[in-house]
Amino acid sequence: MNWVALKMLTGDKAKYLGIVFGVSFAALLMAQQSAIFCGLMRNTTSQIRDIQGADLWVMDRNVQFVDDTKPLSENALYRVRGVEGVRWAVRLYKGMGRARLDDGNFQQVIILGVDDATLVGAPALEQGKLLHGKLEDLRRPDAVIMDEFGWRYLYGKEPFRPGKTIEMNDKRAVIVGLAKCNPTFQTFPILYCTYTQAVKYVPQERKTLTFILAKAEDGITPETLCSRIEEQTGDLRALTDEQFFWTTIGYYLKRTGIPINFGITVALGFFVGCAIAGQTFYLFTVENLKQFGSLKAMGVSNLRLVQMIMLQAIVVGTIGYGLGVGGAALFGYVFERVVTNAPPAFHFPWQVLAITAGAVAVIITISAAVSLRRVLVLEPAVVFR
């Protein structure tokens, strides 16, 4: 009977391909848009994932996400160092600067000032992150390290060479290295330098400390240390990397229209898939009513006919799902290699595959259910008419 069901399914090539196309298009649209959405959300946390070596971030209590910088006084650093369980705590500056290029144009840049002594906060501490130069070069006068996407954005295909200069706040900055960083949400070039150098590249303010990076003593969990810092300081907020990661994503989910816009597109793909697959599957079933009637006349039970239709739906859904998510993955693969001047926002976690599979299962179930009623109420005598 299974062979008969598959033979009926592929008998009309046009309708068979139409059903597969409807499911494939729905899976492609849902998976591709979901992956771009995940990529955008992931890009909002790039600095959190790039900065390594610390267990937790300490900030002003009113900070809502990583780019919501609220300056702290220098006393906050010593208060954090005085909390029991803190092995070390260092400064981190994060802010926006305006760079003047060789041709006279100005470009917004992200400035990250890491601790002068330890250089904690530089992504080059991870193996393979520093593409050109050495991390110790940051201690040279006016030295900065730029991210590779920023170099491509500013200088195109020009090969990297150390010593190129830009100007920020009437101060010279010498690019001494190139680092591989995660793409950011704003897509601005990223400049790493020492904390002392960073505060010279921006207009002078009374408070310049943005974040404090801290490390917990052995035997103390980061969560416990966060609670101690908040209780002892009163006006500071301490978060682990993971907590700060989800706090930032939560802000963009609540305060921006990104989830609604992408949700509408994903829902549109779902409904289009339901419409195309459901209508085509229904027409396919109607045209094969005589065959189903013949099977009923030969004694085939309704349960067996339901199994045959569900088998057809599963085959169509599996093929359509594979083609759809494969097309979405191919899109991301090509997208990341074709677009080289701007960081691509495409992230394809297993959750996207699982959610798309669930949506396709619902589509084929609805499509099969539309057809089942006609088959279940079918009289075997229809074959003799």
URLIN-V689636 format. One record per run of one state. SS is the DSSP state (H for helix, E for strand, - for the rest). FROM is the first residue (numbers start at 1). LEN is the number of residues. If there is no record, write none. Layout:
ss:SS from:FROM len:LEN
ss:SS from:FROM len:LEN
//
This chain:
ss:- from:1 len:1
ss:H from:2 len:10
ss:- from:12 len:1
ss:H from:13 len:31
ss:- from:44 len:2
ss:H from:46 len:5
ss:- from:51 len:5
ss:E from:56 len:5
ss:- from:61 len:11
ss:E from:72 len:1
ss:- from:73 len:1
ss:H from:74 len:8
ss:- from:82 len:4
ss:E from:86 len:15
ss:- from:101 len:5
ss:E from:106 len:9
ss:- from:115 len:8
ss:H from:123 len:3
ss:- from:126 len:4
ss:E from:130 len:3
ss:- from:133 len:2
ss:H from:135 len:5
ss:- from:140 len:3
ss:E from:143 len:5
ss:H from:148 len:8
ss:- from:156 len:8
ss:E from:164 len:5
ss:- from:169 len:2
ss:E from:171 len:9
ss:- from:180 len:9
ss:E from:189 len:6
ss:H from:195 len:4
ss:- from:199 len:10
ss:E from:209 len:1
ss:- from:210 len:1
ss:E from:211 len:6
ss:- from:217 len:5
ss:H from:222 len:12
ss:- from:234 len:2
ss:E from:236 len:5
ss:H from:241 len:15
ss:- from:256 len:2
ss:H from:258 len:30
ss:- from:288 len:1
ss:H from:289 len:9
ss:- from:298 len:4
ss:H from:302 len:37
ss:- from:339 len:11
ss:H from:350 len:27
ss:- from:377 len:3
ss:H from:380 len:5
ss:- from:385 len:1
//
